[in-house]
Amino acid sequence: MKYELKPFQIEGVSDLLKRITAACDTYYGANQPTSCGLYAVTGSGKTVMAASAIEAIFNGSQEFGIQRDPKACVLWVTDSPALNNQTIDKFKAATDLDPSLIETIENTFTDNHFQLDAGHVYFLNRQKLAKTGMLVKGGEHLTFWQLLQNTYQSNTHVYMVLDEAHRGLGSSAVTDRDKATIYSQLIDGFGSLGPMPVVIGLSATIKRFQDAMNGKKDRVAFPMTSIKPRDVQESGLLKDTILIRVPAAKDPVSSMYLSDACTALNNSRQAWAGWCAQNPDAPEIVALMVVQVPDNVSERVLNSLCSEIASKLDFIDPNKSFANVFGEHANLHIGSFDIPYVAPESVQENVDILVLFAKEAISTGWDCPRAEVIYSMRPHSDDTYISQLIGRMVRTPLARRVDIDTLNSVSCFLPHFDPQTVQKVVDRLTKDGGEDDGSSSGNSGRKVIVNPVTVEWDSDLGVDDAFESIMSRKRSAEKRNYIKGLLDYTGLLLKYEVDLDAEDYVMDKLLRELNDSILTFKDEFEKAKNALSKIESTDVVFKMFDETSVSTNTRTDTADAYAVRHAREKADSSFELALTNKYFAQEHGKGISNREANISIAAAASVPAIVSAVTEKARELLDELQHKYDLVVAALGEAARADFSAKMYINGIQRIVKLVKPIEDIYDGDQDSYPKHVMNNPTTHLAPLELDILEKAVVARELRRGAIAWYRNPSNGSDHALSVMYQDTAKGGKRAMHPDFIFFEKVGSDVKPYLIDPHGTHLADSVDKLKGFVEYAEEFGNQFTRVWALVEVNGEKRYLDLKDALTSGEIKDYSGSTVEPLYQGDCSHKYD
């Protein structure tokens, strides 16, 4: 893969591959058609995850523990030509598969194809299979249905990916073949065409697909792979905050709101320019404004909009800055302004376009991460269309959040809405919807704000150093690869000019360890070499119905080139290609043949003691370099830090990091305001925050006790959030929790932080989180004056002091399923 998957994507691909493998085995083992699928919110990267799974099926993957399927081919079916084109572009951009093996099925496809070929990925938009389409007419050439039947008969393993899988499917099995939809014909077959062996659905709203598959009496429907919306949000793929401005009364605010939208676009443009200047290695981000107009918009209105926008933004070019994605596909020239039609999927890359006119939701599957401002002229009854449009604009431009939180947001100006109607939009964007309008996000953790208040870091509170001294251990993937992690780390040290010699240094050390280990475990090594060089076979000869005629003969053959190459490829996975190539070059320099060098590499990789020794050396070297350079890395630019973090995560390497001070953010002005919060309105010095009753009581009590400042720790997993890892015993793997509050107090002449985490007792993972909090306190507790976990039990607030050895020991040994007994026990204290 060309992209590095996010943590939730790795887990999703792993789970999806298990279900695909089971589905394939069920069909080709028991001749039972199957289905499975991936359910994830818009913006989660479903295409990238599916591409990763396909790549693993085609090539095999040690990471995901899957063998290659040499008979596999993929038929990827989309809902429209535009979505087909965009999906192909995304797929090619993500995968390392040979581009020549990725084909679009056009109207003339059957002219020169007899079947779908193994090793290929075919993209087809369903409209090409309409009754009037050339692919189904027949005549001199095969129909697509005949070609598909030929593919089935050739024993090619066909995996059908159904994109936007909820569309075109009913909730029950199709019984009337004459009225079957295109999708049903593909899935169920008809006439002499058999059913699709394996169907993989992709959707943000999977229920209709699930119901349809469950309704097929002859198809085994495997459980869906489901991605939690909150995990997507925490990854930084989606913008954290959506700002919606609506008039409080029925006042004529259209002109004022358009002016405000232009200001928001200008502010975003300037903020991105400043950020890009500080991060020159990152791609340039050019902010875009979408103007949503009525279906029957007149040229006069469009001309007026263009004139007003151009008058407020001096960077607007009347001939280049405007474009439309109207269904009429017409190039418009109105007054002095050119407003050409552009394909929706081309908007992201065409940075000359700064203002895009649209009518309804632009397109299924369309997204434009650089779209940061929406001005809508739609009437208040069109809450669905507004939700759809916003839902298509929530991807972050860099596929991660940035340090300036205001750049992790979308601003929406709705002059024709009212607060009551806009609540429908808020619900669609924060709750799990019933249809895939691109907006449903479940319990996403995303903020939708109607009354925004800009807050900034307040250095006058005097806690800057104390805040930035707070350390935590970053979550990493479960599977560790110290050798790759070390090589990636040194590669980044070179890339960001931290240490230009680190790569050569560690390669020399690793090569020496490999050579030394081969000598240390020489007997095992030579035995492995001999086993790889020779292949033993047993010939059995006998005559039918004659027991006395059976004879056996053992023979030894020299391993062929394929066997040696395959063994070397496995060694490359164990030691990494850079190290095996270095060893190969060393042996070649001694005059040893290529075959013998490759056998030696494979033999070393097959001896566990040798692999363990080299892996341990890599771990030691990585620890050495991290100890030497982690503070240097922490001082690098934001893009560089993100690069290091991603590489270490993917290789399962945990890192100790310090909190990054937030600069600017947007809070919800409809919430109660509080003093002494480190992020506050620079005019009032107050911070509007949503706190529950217990949290409000804790803040009030700590401020009365003398806290000089405090911080509401966000739960979005950003660099501004203190994350505490815990082991999820129910679902497996490491998860992150985020203690609610960081308070600051004076200790002599120093400023010290302390943690208080008030929470409920009802959550199933409360015990797991508490134990993880104890582990954090044991490792990092010295930086805090206290670390308290607090609940309310039977109307009384009680806390556990996690820095107390007796208390932490009792929690670690606790085997109960709920936390209440701990807060009622001898180690707890009354909070007053």
C-alpha positions in Angstrom: 0.0 0.0 0.0 1.1 3.5 -0.8 -0.8 4.9 2.2 -0.1 4.0 5.8 -3.3 2.9 7.4 -4.7 4.5 10.5 -5.0 2.3 13.6 -8.7 1.7 13.2 -8.1 0.9 9.5 -5.6 -1.8 10.3 -8.0 -3.4 12.7 -10.8 -3.1 10.1 -8.8 -4.6 7.3 -7.7 -7.5 9.5 -11.3 -8.2 10.5 -12.6 -7.8 7.0 -10.0 -10.2 5.6 -11.0 -12.9 8.1 -14.6 -12.6 7.0 -13.7 -12.6 3.3 -11.5 -15.7 3.8 -14.4 -17.5 5.6 -16.8 -16.4 2.9 -14.5 -17.6 0.1 -13.9 -21.0 1.8 -17.6 -21.4 2.3 -18.4 -20.9 -1.3 -15.5 -22.8 -2.9 -15.6 -25.5 -0.2 -19.4 -26.0 0.1 -20.7 -24.3 -3.0 -22.7 -21.9 -0.8 -22.9 -18.2 -2.0 -21.8 -15.8 0.7 -21.7 -12.1 1.7 -19.8 -9.9 4.1 -19.0 -6.2 4.2 -17.5 -3.1 5.7 -19.6 -0.6 7.6 -17.9 2.7 8.3 -18.9 6.4 8.4 -18.3 8.7 5.4 -14.7 9.9 5.4 -13.3 6.7 7.1 -11.4 5.6 4.0 -13.6 2.6 3.0 -12.0 2.5 -0.5 -8.5 2.5 1.1 -9.4 -0.3 3.5 -10.9 -2.3 0.7 -7.9 -1.7 -1.5 -5.6 -3.0 1.3 -7.7 -6.1 1.7 -7.7 -6.8 -2.1 -3.9 -6.3 -2.2 -3.5 -8.8 0.6 -5.8 -11.3 -1.2 -3.8 -10.9 -4.4 -0.3 -10.9 -2.9 -0.7 -12.5 0.5 0.2 -10.6 3.7 2.3 -11.6 6.6 1.0 -8.6 8.5 -2.6 -9.8 8.2 -1.8 -13.5 8.2 -3.3 -14.3 4.9 -2.1 -16.5 2.0 -2.4 -15.2 -1.6 -5.3 -16.4 -3.7 -3.8 -16.9 -7.2 -7.3 -17.4 -8.6 -8.8 -14.2 -7.3 -10.3 -11.4 -9.3 -12.4 -8.5 -8.1 -15.4 -7.0 -9.8 -16.0 -3.6 -8.1 -19.5 -2.2 -8.9 -20.4 1.4 -8.3 -23.5 3.4 -8.3 -22.7 6.0 -11.0 -20.1 6.9 -13.7 -18.7 9.8 -11.6 -18.3 7.6 -8.5 -16.7 4.9 -10.7 -14.1 7.4 -11.9 -13.4 8.8 -8.5 -13.2 5.4 -6.9 -10.7 4.2 -9.5 -8.5 7.2 -8.9 -8.6 6.6 -5.1 -7.9 2.9 -5.6 -4.9 3.5 -7.8 -3.6 6.2 -5.5 -3.7 3.8 -2.6 -2.5 0.5 -3.9 0.8 -0.9 -5.1 -0.9 -3.3 -7.5 0.2 -3.1 -11.1 -2.0 -0.3 -12.8 -2.3 -2.4 -15.9 -4.2 -5.0 -13.9 -6.8 -2.3 -12.8 -9.4 -2.0 -15.6 -12.6 -0.1 -16.3 -15.3 -2.1 -17.9 -16.5 0.0 -20.9 -19.2 -0.6 -23.4 -16.9 -2.5 -25.7 -15.3 -4.7 -23.0 -16.8 -7.9 -24.3 -15.4 -7.3 -27.8 -12.0 -8.5 -26.6 -12.6 -10.3 -23.4 -13.9 -13.8 -22.9 -13.9 -13.8 -19.1 -12.6 -11.8 -16.1 -9.0 -12.7 -15.5 -7.4 -13.7 -12.2 -5.2 -11.0 -10.7 -7.3 -8.2 -12.1 -9.5 -5.6 -10.5 -12.4 -4.5 -12.7 -14.5 -1.4 -12.1 -18.1 -1.3 -13.4 -20.8 1.3 -12.9 -24.2 -0.4 -12.9 -25.7 1.9 -15.6 -23.7 0.0 -18.2 -25.8 -3.1 -17.4 -29.1 -1.3 -18.1 -31.4 -3.1 -20.6 -30.5 -0.7 -23.4 -26.7 -0.9 -22.7 -24.3 -2.3 -25.2 -22.9 -4.8 -22.7 -26.2 -6.7 -22.4 -27.5 -6.5 -26.0 -25.4 -9.4 -27.4 -25.2 -10.1 -31.1 -21.8 -10.5 -32.6 -20.1 -10.3 -29.2 -20.7 -11.9 -25.8 -23.0 -10.2 -23.3 -21.5 -9.3 -20.0 -23.7 -11.9 -18.4 -22.2 -14.6 -20.7 -18.7 -13.3 -19.9 -19.5 -13.6 -16.2 -20.7 -17.1 -16.5 -17.5 -18.0 -18.4 -15.6 -16.6 -15.5 -17.5 -18.8 -13.0 -16.9 -21.9 -15.1 -13.2 -21.2 -15.3 -12.9 -21.6 -11.6 -11.7 -18.1 -11.2 -12.5 -16.9 -7.6 -14.7 -13.8 -8.1 -15.1 -11.3 -5.3 -17.7 -8.7 -6.0 -17.3 -5.4 -4.1 -20.6 -3.5 -4.0 -19.9 0.2 -3.4 -22.6 2.3 -1.7 -24.0 -1.1 -0.9 -27.4 0.1 0.4 -28.5 1.6 -2.9 -30.7 -0.4 -5.3 -31.3 -3.2 -2.8 -34.6 -4.2 -1.2 -35.1 -5.8 2.1 -36.1 -9.3 0.9 -35.0 -11.8 -1.6 -35.9 -11.2 -5.2 -38.5 -13.7 -6.4 -39.6 -12.3 -9.7 -36.6 -12.6 -12.1 -38.3 -10.5 -14.8 -38.4 -7.5 -12.4 -35.0 -8.1 -10.8 -32.8 -5.1 -10.5 -29.3 -4.9 -12.0 -27.8 -5.5 -8.5 -30.1 -8.5 -7.9 -29.1 -9.9 -11.3 -25.4 -9.6 -10.4 -25.9 -11.0 -6.9 -28.5 -13.7 -7.5 -27.9 -14.6 -11.1 -30.8 -15.3 -13.5 -31.5 -17.8 -16.2 -28.3 -19.9 -16.8 -26.2 -17.4 -14.9 -25.2 -18.6 -11.5 -25.1 -16.4 -8.3 -22.2 -14.2 -7.4 -19.9 -16.4 -5.2 -18.8 -13.7 -2.7 -20.4 -10.3 -2.3 -18.6 -7.6 -0.2 -20.7 -4.6 0.6 -19.2 -1.2 1.4 -21.4 1.5 2.9 -21.9 4.1 5.7 -25.4 2.7 6.2 -25.2 -1.0 5.9 -28.6 -2.1 7.3 -30.3 -2.3 3.9 -27.5 -4.4 2.5 -27.5 -6.7 5.6 -31.3 -7.1 5.3 -31.1 -7.9 1.6 -28.3 -10.5 2.2 -30.1 -12.0 5.1 -33.2 -12.3 3.0 -31.4 -14.5 0.4 -32.4 -18.0 1.4 -29.4 -19.6 -0.4 -26.7 -17.1 0.6 -24.7 -17.3 3.8 -24.5 -13.7 5.3 -21.4 -13.3 7.4 -21.3 -10.6 10.1 -20.2 -7.2 8.9 -17.0 -5.5 9.8 -18.0 -2.4 11.7 -15.8 0.7 12.3 -16.6 2.8 15.3 -17.3 6.4 14.4 -15.4 7.7 17.4 -12.3 5.8 16.3 -12.5 7.5 12.9 -12.9 10.9 14.6 -10.0 10.3 16.9 -7.7 9.3 14.0 -7.9 12.9 12.6 -9.4 11.8 9.3 -12.5 13.9 10.0 -12.7 17.5 11.0 -13.5 17.9 14.7 -15.9 20.8 14.6 -18.8 21.9 12.5 -19.9 25.6 13.0 -23.4 26.4 11.9 -24.7 30.0 11.9 -28.5 30.6 11.7 -30.5 33.7 12.4 -32.3 33.8 15.8 -35.3 35.6 14.2 -36.7 35.9 10.7 -34.5 38.8 9.8 -33.1 39.4 6.3 -29.5 38.2 6.9 -28.6 36.8 3.5 -26.2 39.6 2.6 -24.6 39.7 6.0 -24.1 35.9 6.1 -22.5 35.9 2.6 -20.1 38.6 3.9 -19.4 36.5 7.0 -18.8 33.4 4.7 -16.3 35.4 2.7 -14.6 36.5 5.9 -14.4 32.8 7.0 -12.9 31.8 3.7 -10.4 34.5 3.9 -9.5 33.6 7.4 -9.1 30.0 6.5 -7.0 30.8 3.5 -4.7 33.0 5.6 -4.5 30.4 8.4 -3.5 27.7 6.0 -1.0 29.9 4.3 0.6 30.5 7.7 0.5 26.9 8.6 2.0 25.8 5.3 4.8 28.3 5.7 5.7 26.7 9.0 5.5 23.2 7.5 7.1 23.5 4.1 7.2 19.8 3.6 3.4 19.5 3.7 1.3 20.0 0.6 -0.2 23.4 0.0 -3.9 23.7 1.2 -6.1 26.2 -0.7 -9.4 26.7 1.0 -12.7 26.4 -1.0 -16.2 27.9 -0.4 -19.3 26.0 -1.5 -22.3 28.1 -2.3 -25.5 26.1 -2.4 -28.3 27.7 -4.5 -31.9 26.8 -5.2 -32.7 24.4 -8.1 -34.2 27.2 -10.2 -31.5 29.8 -9.5 -31.5 32.6 -12.1 -28.5 34.1 -13.9 -29.2 37.3 -12.2 -28.8 35.8 -8.8 -25.6 34.0 -9.8 -24.2 37.2 -11.2 -25.1 39.0 -8.0 -23.5 36.3 -5.8 -20.3 36.4 -7.9 -20.1 40.2 -7.8 -20.6 40.4 -4.0 -18.0 37.6 -3.4 -15.5 39.3 -5.7 -16.0 42.7 -4.1 -15.1 41.2 -0.7 -12.2 38.9 -1.7 -9.5 40.6 -3.6 -7.9 37.3 -4.6 -10.9 36.2 -6.7 -10.2 35.9 -10.4 -13.6 36.4 -12.3 -12.4 33.9 -15.1 -10.8 31.2 -12.9 -12.1 31.2 -9.4 -15.8 30.1 -9.9 -17.2 26.8 -11.1 -20.4 24.8 -10.9 -21.4 21.2 -10.4 -25.0 21.7 -11.6 -26.9 18.7 -13.1 -27.2 20.5 -16.4 -23.4 20.3 -17.0 -23.4 23.7 -18.6 -20.5 26.1 -18.8 -21.9 29.5 -17.8 -20.7 33.0 -18.7 -22.7 35.6 -16.7 -21.8 39.2 -16.9 -18.0 39.4 -16.4 -17.8 36.0 -14.7 -17.0 32.5 -16.0 -18.7 29.7 -14.1 -17.7 26.5 -16.0 -19.1 23.1 -15.2 -16.5 20.8 -13.6 -16.8 17.1 -12.6 -17.2 17.0 -8.8 -14.3 14.6 -8.5 -11.9 17.1 -10.1 -12.6 20.0 -7.7 -10.2 18.9 -5.0 -7.2 19.0 -7.3 -8.1 22.1 -9.3 -6.9 24.8 -6.8 -7.8 27.6 -9.2 -11.4 27.0 -8.1 -12.1 28.9 -4.9 -15.9 29.2 -5.0 -18.1 26.2 -6.1 -21.8 26.6 -6.9 -24.0 23.5 -6.2 -27.6 22.8 -5.9 -28.4 19.6 -4.0 -25.9 17.3 -2.4 -23.1 17.3 -5.0 -22.6 13.6 -5.6 -22.7 10.3 -3.8 -19.2 9.4 -2.8 -17.9 12.9 -3.6 -15.6 14.6 -1.1 -13.5 17.7 -1.1 -11.3 18.1 2.0 -10.3 21.6 1.1 -13.9 22.8 1.2 -14.0 24.7 4.5 -17.0 27.1 4.2 -20.6 26.6 3.1 -23.1 29.3 2.3 -26.5 27.9 1.6 -29.5 29.6 0.0 -31.6 26.5 0.4 -34.9 26.9 2.3 -35.3 25.7 5.9 -37.2 22.6 4.7 -34.0 21.2 3.0 -32.3 20.0 6.2 -31.5 16.7 4.4 -29.6 18.4 1.6 -27.6 20.6 4.0 -26.7 17.5 6.0 -25.6 15.7 2.9 -23.4 18.5 1.7 -21.8 19.1 5.1 -21.3 15.3 5.4 -19.3 15.3 2.2 -17.0 18.1 3.4 -15.7 16.7 6.7 -12.5 15.0 5.6 -9.4 16.8 6.8 -7.2 18.0 4.0 -4.1 16.2 5.2 -5.9 13.1 6.4 -5.0 14.2 10.0 -5.7 17.0 12.3 -3.3 19.9 12.6 -2.2 21.9 15.7 -4.3 24.9 14.9 -7.7 23.6 15.9 -9.7 26.2 14.0 -8.3 24.5 10.8 -10.0 21.3 11.9 -13.4 22.7 11.3 -16.1 23.5 8.7 -18.1 26.8 8.8 -21.7 26.8 7.6 -23.9 29.8 7.1 -27.6 29.1 6.7 -29.5 32.4 6.4 -32.9 30.7 5.6 -32.8 28.3 8.5 -34.0 28.8 12.1 -32.7 27.3 15.3 -35.5 24.7 15.4 -34.9 23.4 12.0 -31.2 23.4 12.3 -31.5 21.0 15.2 -32.4 18.4 12.6 -29.1 19.1 10.9 -27.3 18.8 14.2 -29.0 15.5 14.9 -28.1 14.1 11.5 -24.5 15.1 11.9 -24.1 13.7 15.5 -26.4 10.7 15.6 -26.6 7.5 13.6 -28.9 8.2 10.7 -31.0 5.7 8.8 -29.7 6.5 5.3 -26.3 7.1 3.9 -26.5 10.8 3.2 -22.9 11.1 4.1 -23.7 12.7 7.4 -24.6 10.0 9.9 -21.8 9.5 12.3 -23.1 7.6 15.3 -21.5 8.5 18.6 -18.7 10.3 16.8 -17.3 12.7 19.2 -17.7 15.5 16.6 -18.8 18.9 17.8 -21.6 20.7 16.0 -21.7 24.3 17.1 -24.4 26.8 16.4 -23.0 29.7 18.5 -19.3 29.6 18.0 -16.8 31.3 20.4 -13.2 31.5 19.5 -10.8 30.7 22.3 -7.0 31.1 22.6 -4.3 29.8 24.8 -3.9 32.1 27.8 -0.2 32.4 28.7 -1.1 35.0 31.5 -2.2 32.0 33.6 1.4 31.0 33.9 1.1 27.3 33.3 2.7 26.9 29.9 5.8 25.0 31.0 3.8 22.8 33.4 1.4 21.9 30.6 4.1 21.0 28.1 5.9 18.9 30.7 3.1 16.4 30.9 4.1 13.1 29.4 2.2 10.0 28.3 2.9 6.9 26.3 1.4 6.8 22.8 -0.7 3.9 21.7 0.8 1.6 19.1 -0.3 -1.3 17.0 -0.4 -4.7 18.8 2.1 -6.4 16.5 5.7 -5.1 17.0 8.3 -5.0 14.3 11.5 -3.6 15.9 13.7 -4.1 12.8 11.3 -2.2 10.5 10.6 0.3 13.2 14.3 1.0 13.6 14.9 1.4 9.9 11.8 3.7 9.5 13.0 5.8 12.5 16.5 6.3 11.0 15.0 7.0 7.6 13.0 9.8 9.2 16.1 11.1 11.1 17.7 11.4 7.7 14.6 12.9 6.0 14.4 15.7 8.6 18.2 16.1 8.8 18.3 15.2 12.5 21.1 12.6 12.0 22.4 12.0 8.5 24.5 9.0 9.5 22.0 7.0 11.6 20.9 4.7 8.8 24.5 3.6 8.0 25.2 3.2 11.7 22.3 0.9 12.5 22.7 -1.1 9.3 26.3 -1.9 10.2 25.3 -2.9 13.7 22.4 -5.1 12.4 24.6 -6.8 9.8 27.3 -7.5 12.4 24.6 -9.0 14.7 23.3 -11.2 11.8 26.8 -12.5 11.0 27.6 -13.1 14.7 24.3 -14.9 15.2 24.9 -17.2 12.2 28.2 -18.2 13.8 26.7 -18.6 17.2 23.9 -20.8 16.0 26.0 -22.5 13.2 24.6 -26.0 13.6 21.0 -24.8 13.3 22.0 -22.5 10.4 23.7 -25.3 8.5 20.8 -27.7 9.0 18.4 -25.1 7.7 20.6 -24.4 4.7 20.7 -28.1 3.8 16.9 -28.3 4.2 16.4 -25.4 1.9 18.9 -26.6 -0.7 17.5 -30.0 -1.1 13.9 -31.2 -1.4 13.2 -34.8 -0.3 10.4 -36.8 -2.0 9.1 -40.3 -1.6 8.0 -42.4 -4.6 5.5 -45.2 -4.0 5.2 -47.9 -6.7 2.6 -50.7 -6.7 0.4 -52.9 -8.8 -3.3 -52.8 -8.5 -4.7 -55.5 -6.2 -1.3 -56.8 -5.3 -0.2 -56.0 -1.7 3.2 -57.6 -2.2 4.1 -55.2 -5.1 4.3 -52.0 -3.0 7.8 -50.4 -2.9 9.0 -47.0 -1.8 12.0 -45.0 -2.8 13.3 -41.7 -1.2 14.9 -39.3 -3.5 16.5 -35.9 -3.0 16.3 -33.1 -5.6 17.9 -29.7 -5.7 15.6 -26.9 -4.8 14.5 -25.0 -7.9 14.7 -21.3 -8.5 11.1 -20.7 -7.4 11.6 -22.5 -4.1 14.7 -20.4 -3.3 13.0 -17.2 -4.4 10.0 -17.9 -2.2 12.2 -18.7 0.8 14.1 -15.5 0.3 10.9 -13.5 0.1 9.9 -14.9 3.5 13.3 -13.9 4.9 12.8 -10.3 3.6 9.6 -10.1 5.7 11.5 -11.3 8.8 14.7 -9.2 8.5 13.4 -6.4 6.1 14.7 -6.0 2.6 17.3 -3.4 3.4 19.1 -5.8 5.7 18.8 -8.9 3.5 20.1 -6.9 0.6 23.1 -5.7 2.6 23.9 -9.3 3.6 23.4 -10.4 0.0 25.9 -7.7 -1.2 28.4 -8.8 1.5 28.2 -12.5 0.3 28.3 -11.5 -3.3 31.5 -9.5 -2.6 33.0 -12.8 -1.3 32.4 -14.5 -4.7 29.4 -16.5 -3.4 26.8 -17.3 -6.0 23.4 -15.5 -5.9 21.6 -18.8 -5.2 23.9 -19.7 -2.2 23.6 -16.1 -0.8 19.8 -16.3 -1.0 19.7 -19.7 0.6 21.9 -18.4 3.4 19.5 -15.5 4.0 16.5 -17.8 4.0 18.3 -20.2 6.3 19.1 -17.5 8.9 15.4 -16.3 8.8 14.2 -19.9 9.5 16.3 -20.2 12.7 14.3 -18.5 15.5 17.3 -17.8 17.7 19.0 -15.8 14.9 15.8 -13.8 14.2 15.4 -13.1 18.0 19.0 -12.0 18.3 18.7 -9.5 15.4 15.3 -8.3 16.6 16.7 -7.7 20.1 19.6 -5.8 18.7 17.2 -3.6 16.7 15.2 -3.0 19.9 18.4 -1.9 21.7 19.4 0.4 18.9 15.9 1.9 18.6 15.9 2.6 22.4 19.3 4.2 22.1 18.3 6.5 19.3 14.9 7.4 20.8 16.6 8.3 24.1 19.0 10.5 22.1 16.6 12.1 19.7 13.0 12.1 21.1 13.3 15.6 22.5 14.8 16.8 19.2 11.9 15.1 17.3 9.4 16.8 19.7 10.8 20.2 18.7 10.4 19.6 15.0 7.5 20.9 13.0 4.0 19.5 13.2 4.2 17.5 9.9 7.5 15.9 11.0 6.1 14.9 14.4 3.1 13.4 12.7 5.4 11.4 10.4 7.4 9.9 13.3 4.2 9.1 15.2 2.6 7.3 12.3 5.7 5.2 11.6 6.2 4.2 15.2 2.5 3.3 15.6 2.4 1.1 12.5 5.5 -0.9 13.7 4.1 -1.3 17.2 6.7 0.9 18.8 5.4 2.8 21.9 6.7 6.3 22.4 6.7 8.7 25.3 5.4 12.1 24.1 4.7 15.4 25.7 1.4 17.3 25.5 1.4 19.9 22.8 -0.1 23.3 23.8 -3.2 24.2 21.8 -3.2 27.6 20.1 -6.7 28.4 19.0 -10.0 26.5 19.0 -13.7 27.1 18.7 -16.1 26.4 21.7 -19.8 26.2 21.9 -21.1 29.6 23.1 -24.4 28.1 24.2 -22.7 26.3 27.2 -22.0 27.7 30.6 -18.8 29.8 30.9 -16.0 29.2 33.4 -13.0 31.2 34.6 -9.3 30.2 34.6 -9.5 27.7 31.8 -6.3 27.7 29.8 -8.2 28.1 26.5 -10.6 31.1 26.8 -12.1 34.0 25.0 -9.4 36.7 25.0 -11.9 39.4 25.7 -13.9 37.9 28.5 -11.3 35.4 29.7 -14.1 32.9 30.1 -14.4 29.4 28.4 -17.9 28.1 27.5 -17.8 24.3 28.1 -20.3 21.5 28.3 -19.9 19.8 31.7 -22.2 17.4 33.5 -23.3 17.9 37.1 -20.5 15.9 38.7 -17.9 17.7 36.5 -19.3 21.1 37.4 -19.0 20.2 41.1 -15.4 19.2 40.7 -14.4 22.3 38.8 -16.1 24.5 41.4 -14.4 22.7 44.3 -10.9 22.7 42.8 -11.1 26.4 42.0 -12.1 27.1 45.6 -9.2 25.0 46.8 -6.8 27.2 45.0 -6.2 25.8 41.5 -4.7 28.6 39.4 -5.8 27.1 36.1 -7.4 24.0 34.5 -7.9 22.2 31.2 -10.9 20.2 30.0 -9.0 17.4 28.4 -10.5 16.6 24.9 -11.3 13.0 24.0 -10.4 13.3 20.3 -6.9 11.7 20.6 -5.1 14.8 19.3 -1.6 16.0 20.4 -3.5 18.4 22.7 -5.2 15.5 24.5 -3.7 13.5 27.4 -4.3 9.9 26.5 -4.1 7.0 28.9 -3.8 3.5 27.5 -5.8 0.6 28.9 -6.3 -3.1 28.0 -9.9 -3.7 26.7 -10.5 -7.2 28.1 -13.8 -7.6 26.4 -12.9 -6.6 22.9 -9.1 -7.1 23.0 -6.3 -4.7 22.3 -5.2 -1.4 23.7 -7.7 1.5 23.9 -7.3 5.1 24.9 -9.1 6.9 27.7 -8.8 10.6 28.4 -9.0 11.9 32.0 -11.5 14.7 32.2 -9.4 17.4 33.9 -5.9 18.7 34.3 -5.7 21.2 37.1 -2.7 23.4 38.0 -1.6 24.6 41.5 1.3 26.4 43.1 3.7 24.3 45.1 6.2 26.7 46.6 7.5 28.6 43.7 6.7 25.9 41.1 3.6 25.3 39.1 2.5 21.6 39.1 -0.3 19.8 37.3 -2.7 17.2 38.9 -5.4 15.0 37.4 -8.9 14.4 38.5 -11.2 12.1 36.4 -14.8 12.2 37.5 -16.8 9.5 35.7 -19.8 7.2 35.9 -19.8 3.6 37.0 -22.1 2.2 34.4 -19.7 1.6 31.5 -18.7 -2.0 30.9 -15.0 -1.1 30.6 -14.9 1.0 33.8 -12.6 -1.5 35.6 -10.3 -1.8 32.6 -10.0 2.0 32.4 -9.3 2.3 36.1 -6.5 -0.3 35.9 -5.0 1.5 32.9 -5.1 4.8 34.9 -3.2 3.1 37.7 -0.5 1.9 35.2 -0.2 5.5 33.9 0.1 6.8 37.5 2.8 4.3 38.3 4.8 5.3 35.2 4.2 9.1 35.1 2.8 9.9 38.5 5.8 11.9 39.7 5.0 14.7 37.4 1.6 15.3 39.2 0.9 16.3 42.7 -2.1 14.0 42.7 -3.9 11.6 40.4 -7.5 10.9 41.5 -10.3 8.9 40.0 -13.7 10.0 41.3 -17.3 8.8 41.1 -20.6 9.5 42.9 -21.9 6.5 44.7 -25.2 6.6 46.6 -25.2 10.4 46.5 -21.7 10.7 47.9 -18.6 11.8 45.9 -15.7 9.5 46.6 -12.2 9.2 45.0 -9.3 6.8 44.8 -5.8 8.2 45.1 -3.9 6.4 42.3 -0.5 7.5 43.5 -1.0 5.6 46.7 0.7 2.2 46.6 -1.9 0.4 48.7 -4.7 1.7 46.6 -3.0 1.0 43.2 -2.2 -2.6 44.4 -5.8 -3.2 45.4 -7.0 -2.0 42.0 -4.5 -4.1 40.1 -5.6 -7.2 42.0 -9.3 -6.5 41.7 -11.3 -9.1 39.8 -14.8 -7.7 40.0 -16.8 -6.6 37.0 -17.9 -3.2 38.4 -16.0 -0.4 40.1 -18.5 0.5 42.9 -17.0 -1.9 45.5 -13.6 -0.1 45.1 -15.1 3.3 45.7 -16.9 1.9 48.8 -13.9 0.2 50.2 -11.2 1.2 52.7 -8.9 2.7 50.1 -11.5 5.3 49.0 -11.9 8.8 50.4 -14.8 11.2 50.6 -14.4 14.1 48.2 -15.6 17.4 49.7 
